[in-house]
Amino acid sequence: MVFIPLGCLFLLLLFLLFPLLFFLTFFHLASFSFEKLGFSPEVAFLTLFLILIGSVVNIPLTKRKAVLVRRSYFFGLLSRNEIEYEGVFINLGGAVIPIIISLYLLLNVPLKPALIGIGLMTIVCYFLSRIVPGQGIILPAFVPPIFSALFAYLLMPSFASPLAFISGVLGTLIGADLMNLPKIRKASFGMVSIGGAGVFDGIFLVGIVSVLLTSI
């Protein structure tokens, strides 16, 4: 009979539960961020639920094109033909819903500072973003939120949280994604999804982290 030390069992259990703990922590922080934006706990929960469900929905912005590609597996020992779609898509949970939230928040903050914040974040995200073959548009995870929170404090301290979210989401969308789309389409990167990673995508993550930074 083989006995497994109690410490090993604990580490194994912790390893198995880590993804769940990570998700619950993120969900709690995201809910806190929405409450800082003025949403009730119930609305915050519903919004996060819709973002989670919407993260699997990609809406085509251009005509889809099916391309047959050959994929290799197990160090090239096995390969098979697969159909891959090319085109530009926008993710419902990772982009559309955060954009709607940003437009709603725009109705409750002074317009001029908000537009300045969006413009500054657009410039920052454009110069920080990189186009990487096989991956698409790459943006540093935590640098844009820092700039977004800083601009919000400088432009409108009394509305720092909503301005940080608005400028973080819309500035990232315009500067990193929309302004780079012509280059992406010319380079034929295959399927390009704006906000394609859903809950953990740069657009949504920048907005959430920006609000958290204004709460420190």
Secondary structure as GFF3:
##gff-version 3
##sequence-region A 1 216
A	DSSP	alpha_helix	6	36	.	.	.	ID=ss1
A	DSSP	alpha_helix	41	54	.	.	.	ID=ss2
A	DSSP	beta_strand	58	60	.	.	.	ID=ss3
A	DSSP	beta_strand	65	73	.	.	.	ID=ss4
A	DSSP	beta_strand	78	91	.	.	.	ID=ss5
A	DSSP	pi_helix	92	96	.	.	.	ID=ss6
A	DSSP	alpha_helix	97	106	.	.	.	ID=ss7
A	DSSP	alpha_helix	111	128	.	.	.	ID=ss8
A	DSSP	beta_strand	130	132	.	.	.	ID=ss9
A	DSSP	beta_strand	136	138	.	.	.	ID=ss10
A	DSSP	alpha_helix	143	155	.	.	.	ID=ss11
A	DSSP	three_ten_helix	157	159	.	.	.	ID=ss12
A	DSSP	alpha_helix	160	172	.	.	.	ID=ss13
A	DSSP	pi_helix	173	177	.	.	.	ID=ss14
A	DSSP	three_ten_helix	178	180	.	.	.	ID=ss15
A	DSSP	alpha_helix	181	187	.	.	.	ID=ss16
A	DSSP	beta_strand	191	194	.	.	.	ID=ss17
A	DSSP	three_ten_helix	198	200	.	.	.	ID=ss18
A	DSSP	alpha_helix	202	214	.	.	.	ID=ss19
###
